[in-house]
Amino acid sequence: MPLTFTVSKLTFLIRKLLEENEALQDVWVQGELSNLSRPASGHVYFTLKDSSAALKCVMWKTSAARLTLSLRDGMEVEVHGRIGIYEPAGQYQLYADQIRPVGEGALYQEFMRLKAMLEAEGLFDPQRKRPVPEFPKKIGIVTSATGAALRDMLNTLRRRLPLVEVILAASPVQGTEAPPALVKAIQSLNRQRPDIIIIARGGGSMEDLWAFNDERVVRAVAASQVPVISGVGHETDFTLCDFVADLRAPTPTAAAELATQITLLDLQAEVQNYQNRLVTSILNLIAEQKNMLSSLTTELRYLSPERRIQSERQRLDELARRVYSSLLHRVQLQSAHVAGMRNRLDALNPLAVLSRGYAVVTQKSDGRVISRVAQAKNGQSIQVRVSDGRFDATVDEK
């Protein structure tokens, strides 16, 4: 008896069958673009068709943002993605994540073959990578002389490091004539010995960028004696030159920025820093010399005869004060002694006795002192000496 399903259940079963089929989850589908639609959501809706069938496709915004290919109705493309079911409409469709022009599939296979061969030879070994000089004086550029990539790189170099000298080795960057011309340009720059070589071009399809996957160009980059920066295409583009170069940049402008890691502003800041350090060093040196000079001056003053003269002069003044003090003390002692002697003499001075009312009586005739009554005679003329003089007298009665 046949099974009965609801629409939802049957759709879910079909979706499960499709999504569990690994072959349908990683497919490339070739066809012509039609009914191309880009709504404001950023998603891309289109139909792939050939002479007998059509396939609905959707590419979500995140994948669409990485597209470098300009899509248009009628374009023959190859689309990568997975098969699923859009249940509300009951239709199967391709959920796309990559779109490339028809023919890139063969190019991609060749790309992978060359990549594997060159990688086996060690050309992509990280140990081969050389550091890019931080402050190049001369930069060589390999690119088209008329492309926008050259203008962008020159503007970037002029803005970031106007002092750098730029050597252009112009070369076609697309077509059959590009690979030998690119090799010649790289070899020419190696003879001129710049500090860095930039090999670059703007974005494009894999076919447009194929010259930079050419084995001859890749080997020329590997053989370069000068460090090489590869700036080919957009950020999502990869070429074999990117793998073999010493440094890979996502765009030509980014390659110019990586080549000038030290900018004019950095140099100005570094010069200012050196200037500040120089001024500080000079001021410190001056301060040290001043301190040394002050120390030597102090030592010289200590050893100077003038200092000794001053010291001896002070010592002389001190001795003079001591002599004066000693003499003064001695004079004071002698003065006190003289005063004592004077006092003693004064005490023994007869005049001092007389001043207390005593008198000296002498005979007028011979001046002999009459010290006893018996020596005096009545009527005898005598002379009396008192404190302030003498006078004559006559003895009336004894």
C-alpha positions in Angstrom: 0.0 0.0 0.0 1.5 3.4 -1.0 2.6 5.8 1.8 0.8 9.0 2.4 2.8 12.2 3.3 1.9 15.7 4.0 3.5 18.3 1.8 5.8 19.4 4.6 6.8 15.9 5.5 7.5 15.0 1.9 9.5 18.2 1.3 11.5 17.5 4.5 12.3 14.0 3.3 13.4 15.2 -0.1 15.6 17.9 1.5 17.1 15.3 3.8 17.9 13.0 0.8 19.5 15.9 -1.1 21.5 17.2 1.9 22.8 13.8 2.9 24.2 13.2 -0.6 27.8 14.4 -0.3 28.2 14.7 -4.0 25.4 17.4 -4.1 27.0 19.3 -1.2 30.1 20.3 -3.1 29.3 20.9 -6.8 30.3 23.1 -9.7 27.5 23.9 -12.1 28.1 25.5 -15.5 25.5 27.6 -17.2 24.2 31.0 -18.4 23.2 33.7 -15.9 19.6 34.9 -16.2 17.0 36.7 -14.0 19.9 38.3 -12.0 18.6 40.2 -8.9 20.4 42.1 -6.2 17.8 43.3 -3.6 18.7 45.7 -0.8 19.4 42.8 1.6 22.7 42.2 -0.3 21.8 38.7 -1.3 22.1 37.7 -5.0 19.4 35.7 -6.7 19.7 34.3 -10.2 19.0 31.4 -12.5 21.5 29.1 -14.2 20.3 27.7 -17.5 21.4 25.8 -20.5 19.6 24.7 -23.7 17.3 22.3 -21.8 17.1 23.1 -18.1 17.2 25.9 -15.5 18.4 25.9 -11.9 17.4 28.5 -9.2 20.4 29.9 -7.3 20.9 32.1 -4.3 24.1 33.6 -2.9 24.0 35.0 0.6 25.3 38.5 1.4 28.5 37.3 3.1 29.6 35.3 0.0 28.4 38.0 -2.4 30.6 40.6 -0.6 33.7 38.5 -1.6 32.8 38.5 -5.3 35.3 40.2 -7.6 33.4 39.2 -10.8 30.9 41.7 -12.2 27.8 39.6 -12.9 25.4 40.3 -15.7 22.6 38.4 -17.5 23.8 36.2 -20.3 27.3 35.6 -18.8 28.6 32.0 -19.0 29.8 31.1 -15.5 30.7 28.2 -13.2 29.0 28.3 -9.8 30.1 26.4 -6.8 27.8 25.5 -3.9 25.4 22.9 -2.4 22.0 21.7 -3.5 19.1 22.3 -1.0 15.4 22.7 -0.8 13.6 26.0 -0.4 10.6 24.5 1.5 8.1 27.4 1.2 8.2 27.3 -2.6 8.7 23.5 -2.8 11.7 24.0 -5.1 15.3 22.7 -5.1 18.0 25.3 -5.7 21.7 25.9 -5.5 23.1 27.8 -2.5 26.2 29.4 -4.2 29.4 30.5 -2.5 31.7 31.0 -5.5 31.2 32.2 -9.1 33.9 32.2 -11.8 33.8 32.7 -15.5 33.7 29.5 -17.6 37.3 28.3 -18.2 38.6 29.1 -14.8 38.0 25.5 -13.7 40.9 24.3 -16.0 43.0 27.3 -14.9 42.3 26.4 -11.2 43.5 22.8 -11.8 46.7 24.1 -13.5 47.1 26.5 -10.6 46.9 23.7 -8.1 49.3 21.5 -10.1 51.9 24.3 -10.3 51.4 25.2 -6.6 52.0 21.5 -5.6 55.1 21.2 -7.8 56.7 24.5 -6.6 55.8 23.8 -3.0 57.5 20.4 -3.2 60.7 22.2 -4.4 60.6 24.4 -1.3 59.9 27.7 -3.0 57.1 28.5 -0.6 59.1 27.5 2.5 58.7 30.2 5.2 62.4 29.9 6.1 63.2 31.4 2.6 61.3 34.6 3.5 63.5 37.6 4.0 62.6 40.5 6.3 61.6 43.7 4.4 63.7 46.7 5.3 61.8 49.1 7.6 63.3 52.2 6.1 63.9 51.7 2.3 65.7 54.5 0.4 64.9 53.0 -3.0 61.8 51.0 -4.0 61.4 49.2 -7.3 57.9 48.7 -8.8 56.9 46.1 -11.4 53.5 46.9 -12.8 51.7 48.4 -15.8 52.7 52.0 -16.4 49.1 53.0 -17.2 47.2 51.1 -14.5 45.4 52.6 -11.6 47.5 50.3 -9.3 50.6 52.4 -10.1 48.8 55.7 -9.3 47.6 54.3 -6.0 51.0 53.0 -5.0 52.8 56.3 -5.9 50.2 58.3 -4.0 50.7 56.1 -1.0 54.5 56.3 -1.2 54.3 60.1 -1.6 52.1 60.4 1.4 53.9 58.0 3.7 57.5 58.5 2.7 58.2 61.2 0.2 61.9 60.8 0.6 62.0 57.4 -1.0 63.3 57.0 -4.6 60.9 55.0 -6.9 62.2 53.0 -9.9 59.5 51.8 -12.3 60.1 48.7 -14.4 57.0 48.9 -16.5 55.5 45.7 -17.8 52.2 44.4 -19.2 50.4 42.5 -16.5 47.9 40.6 -18.6 48.1 38.4 -21.7 50.6 36.2 -23.3 53.3 38.9 -23.5 53.1 39.6 -19.8 55.1 36.7 -18.2 58.4 37.3 -20.1 58.0 41.0 -19.7 57.5 40.6 -15.9 60.6 38.3 -15.7 62.7 40.9 -17.6 61.4 43.7 -15.3 62.3 41.8 -12.1 65.8 41.0 -13.4 66.3 44.6 -14.5 65.5 45.9 -11.0 67.8 43.3 -9.4 70.6 44.9 -11.4 69.7 48.3 -10.0 69.7 46.9 -6.4 66.7 48.7 -4.8 65.9 47.9 -1.2 62.5 46.4 -2.0 60.7 45.3 -5.1 56.9 45.5 -5.4 55.2 43.4 -8.0 51.6 44.4 -8.3 48.4 44.9 -10.4 44.7 45.6 -9.7 42.0 43.0 -9.3 40.5 40.8 -12.0 39.5 37.2 -12.8 41.8 34.3 -12.5 42.4 34.5 -16.2 43.3 38.2 -15.8 45.8 37.4 -13.0 47.2 34.3 -14.7 50.5 36.0 -15.6 51.3 36.0 -11.9 50.8 32.3 -11.8 53.2 31.7 -14.7 56.0 29.4 -13.6 58.6 31.7 -15.2 57.4 34.7 -13.2 57.2 32.7 -10.0 60.8 31.5 -10.4 62.0 35.0 -11.2 60.5 36.2 -7.9 62.1 33.3 -6.0 65.5 34.1 -7.6 65.4 37.8 -6.8 68.3 39.0 -4.7 66.1 41.8 -3.4 63.1 41.2 -1.0 59.8 41.1 -3.0 56.4 42.2 -1.9 53.5 40.8 -3.9 50.4 43.0 -4.1 48.3 41.3 -6.9 44.6 41.7 -7.2 42.1 42.2 -4.3 42.2 40.7 -0.8 40.4 37.5 -1.9 42.8 36.9 -4.8 45.7 34.6 -4.4 48.5 34.0 -7.0 51.6 31.8 -6.9 53.6 35.0 -6.7 51.9 35.7 -3.3 53.2 32.3 -2.0 56.8 32.8 -3.2 57.2 36.5 -2.4 58.9 37.5 0.9 55.7 39.3 1.9 52.2 39.2 0.5 49.9 42.3 0.5 46.1 42.1 -0.2 46.2 45.0 -2.6 48.8 47.2 -4.4 48.0 50.1 -2.0 48.6 47.7 0.9 51.9 46.6 -0.7 53.1 50.3 -0.8 52.1 50.6 2.9 54.0 47.5 3.9 57.1 48.7 1.9 57.1 51.9 4.0 56.7 50.6 7.6 58.4 53.8 8.8 56.5 56.8 7.6 57.5 60.5 7.4 55.6 61.1 10.6 57.5 58.3 12.3 60.8 59.9 11.1 59.8 63.3 12.4 58.8 61.8 15.7 62.1 59.9 15.9 64.1 63.0 15.0 62.2 64.9 17.7 62.9 62.1 20.2 66.6 62.2 19.3 66.6 66.0 19.6 65.0 65.7 23.1 67.5 63.1 24.1 70.3 65.2 22.8 69.1 68.3 24.7 68.7 66.2 27.9 72.2 64.7 27.4 73.7 68.1 26.9 72.0 69.6 29.9 73.1 66.6 32.0 76.6 67.0 30.8 76.6 70.7 31.6 75.3 69.9 35.0 78.0 67.3 35.6 80.7 69.6 34.4 79.4 72.4 36.7 79.5 70.0 39.6 83.0 68.9 38.7 84.1 72.5 38.3 82.5 73.4 41.7 84.3 70.5 43.3 87.6 71.5 41.8 87.1 75.1 42.8 86.4 74.0 46.3 89.5 71.8 46.3 91.6 74.7 44.8 90.4 77.1 47.4 91.3 74.6 50.1 94.8 74.2 48.7 95.2 77.9 47.9 97.9 80.0 49.7 95.3 82.7 50.2 93.3 80.3 52.4 96.4 79.6 54.5 97.2 83.3 54.7 93.7 84.0 55.9 94.0 81.2 58.4 97.3 82.5 59.7 95.9 86.0 59.7 93.0 84.8 61.9 95.5 82.9 64.0 97.5 86.1 64.4 94.4 88.0 65.4 93.6 85.3 67.9 97.2 85.5 69.4 97.0 89.3 69.5 93.7 89.1 71.4 95.3 86.6 73.8 98.4 88.8 74.3 96.3 91.9 74.8 94.1 89.9 77.3 97.2 88.6 79.1 98.8 92.1 79.2 95.6 93.6 80.4 95.3 91.0 83.1 98.9 91.5 84.1 98.5 95.3 84.2 95.3 94.9 86.3 97.2 92.6 88.7 100.1 95.2 88.9 97.7 98.0 89.3 96.0 96.2 92.1 99.4 95.5 93.7 100.5 99.1 93.3 97.1 100.2 94.8 97.8 97.9 97.7 101.3 99.3 98.2 99.9 102.8 98.0 97.3 102.0 100.5 100.0 100.5 102.8 102.3 103.5 102.2 99.4 105.8 102.8 98.8 104.0 106.0 102.4 104.4 107.0 102.7 108.0 105.8 103.3 110.4 108.8 101.2 112.9 107.1 98.3 110.6 107.1 98.8 110.3 111.0 98.9 114.0 111.2 95.6 114.3 109.3 94.0 112.5 112.1 94.9 115.3 114.5 98.4 114.2 115.5 101.4 116.6 115.2 105.3 116.4 115.2 107.1 118.7 117.6 110.7 119.5 116.9 113.2 121.8 118.6 113.5 125.0 116.6 117.1 125.2 117.1 118.3 121.9 115.8 115.1 120.3 114.5 115.3 117.3 116.8 112.0 115.7 117.5 110.6 116.1 121.0 108.9 112.8 121.7 109.0 113.0 125.5 108.0 115.7 127.9 111.4 115.5 129.5 113.0 116.8 126.3 111.0 120.0 126.5 112.0 123.1 128.6 110.0 126.0 129.7 110.4 128.9 127.4 111.9 126.8 124.7 111.1 127.6 121.1 109.6 124.7 119.3 108.1 124.0 115.9 104.8 122.1 115.4 104.2 120.1 112.2 100.5 119.4 111.4 98.9 117.9 108.3 98.8 121.1 106.3 101.9 122.8 107.4 104.0 124.0 110.5 103.9 126.8 113.0 106.3 128.0 115.8 105.4 127.8 119.5 107.0 128.3 122.9 106.8 125.8 125.8 105.1 127.6 128.6 104.8 124.8 131.0 105.6 121.1 131.1 
